[in-house]
Amino acid sequence: MANHKSAKKRIRTNARRNDINTARVSRIRTFLKKVEVAITGGDAKAAADALKVVQPELMRGVAKNIVQKNAASRKISRLNARIKALVK
């Protein structure tokens, strides 16, 4: 157990941030699943709409250092390519 006041505060802060970050990751995954479901269902319009919602969430995760920038860009790119393939 921590003995210093600053270390005790850091433990509380870390726990709070962990809860917030876990919620953000969960939210991003939920939006990604909505895009996946729309793609597997073959609904290009719904998938495109869901992608427009997930893009800002992913980039917000990048800004908050929850998701790496290249990983988020890769996910968006691959989802976009799959949606374009549905249209053809």
C-alpha positions as CSV (number, residue, x, y, z in Angstrom):
1,M,0.0,0.0,0.0
2,A,1.2,3.5,-0.8
3,N,2.4,5.7,2.1
4,H,2.8,9.0,0.4
5,K,-0.1,11.3,-0.1
6,S,0.7,11.8,-3.8
7,A,0.9,8.0,-4.3
8,K,-2.5,7.5,-2.7
9,K,-3.9,10.2,-5.0
10,R,-2.3,8.6,-8.0
11,I,-4.0,5.3,-7.1
12,R,-7.4,7.0,-7.0
13,T,-6.7,8.8,-10.2
14,N,-5.6,5.7,-12.0
15,A,-8.7,3.8,-10.9
16,R,-11.0,6.7,-12.1
17,R,-9.2,7.0,-15.5
18,N,-9.3,3.2,-15.9
19,D,-13.1,3.2,-15.6
20,I,-13.3,6.1,-18.1
21,N,-11.0,4.5,-20.6
22,T,-12.7,1.1,-20.3
23,A,-16.0,2.8,-21.1
24,R,-14.5,4.5,-24.1
25,V,-13.1,1.3,-25.5
26,S,-16.4,-0.5,-25.0
27,R,-18.2,2.4,-26.8
28,I,-15.8,2.2,-29.7
29,R,-16.3,-1.6,-29.9
30,T,-20.0,-1.3,-29.9
31,F,-20.0,1.1,-32.8
32,L,-17.6,-1.1,-34.7
33,K,-19.9,-4.1,-34.2
34,K,-22.8,-2.0,-35.6
35,V,-20.8,-1.5,-38.8
36,E,-19.8,-5.2,-39.0
37,V,-23.5,-6.3,-38.6
38,A,-24.6,-3.9,-41.3
39,I,-21.8,-5.2,-43.6
40,T,-22.6,-8.8,-43.0
41,G,-26.3,-8.1,-43.5
42,G,-25.5,-6.6,-46.9
43,D,-27.0,-3.2,-46.1
44,A,-24.5,-0.7,-47.6
45,K,-26.4,2.4,-46.6
46,A,-26.7,1.4,-43.0
47,A,-23.1,0.4,-42.9
48,A,-22.0,3.7,-44.4
49,D,-24.1,5.6,-41.8
50,A,-22.7,3.5,-39.0
51,L,-19.1,4.2,-40.3
52,K,-19.8,7.9,-40.2
53,V,-20.7,7.5,-36.5
54,V,-17.7,5.3,-35.7
55,Q,-15.0,7.5,-37.3
56,P,-15.2,10.4,-34.8
57,E,-15.3,7.9,-31.9
58,L,-12.2,6.2,-33.1
59,M,-10.4,9.5,-33.7
60,R,-11.5,10.6,-30.2
61,G,-9.9,7.4,-28.9
62,V,-6.7,8.3,-30.7
63,A,-6.8,11.8,-29.1
64,K,-7.2,10.2,-25.7
65,N,-4.4,7.7,-26.3
66,I,-6.7,4.7,-26.1
67,V,-6.3,3.6,-29.7
68,Q,-3.1,3.9,-31.7
69,K,-3.4,6.3,-34.6
70,N,-2.4,3.8,-37.3
71,A,-4.6,1.1,-35.9
72,A,-7.6,3.5,-36.0
73,S,-6.8,4.6,-39.6
74,R,-6.4,0.9,-40.6
75,K,-9.8,0.0,-39.2
76,I,-11.5,2.8,-40.9
77,S,-9.8,2.1,-44.2
78,R,-10.6,-1.6,-44.1
79,L,-14.3,-1.0,-43.2
80,N,-14.6,1.6,-45.9
81,A,-13.2,-0.8,-48.5
82,R,-15.6,-3.5,-47.4
83,I,-18.5,-1.1,-47.7
84,K,-17.4,0.0,-51.2
85,A,-17.3,-3.7,-52.2
86,L,-20.9,-4.1,-51.1
87,V,-22.0,-1.4,-53.5
88,K,-20.5,-3.1,-56.5
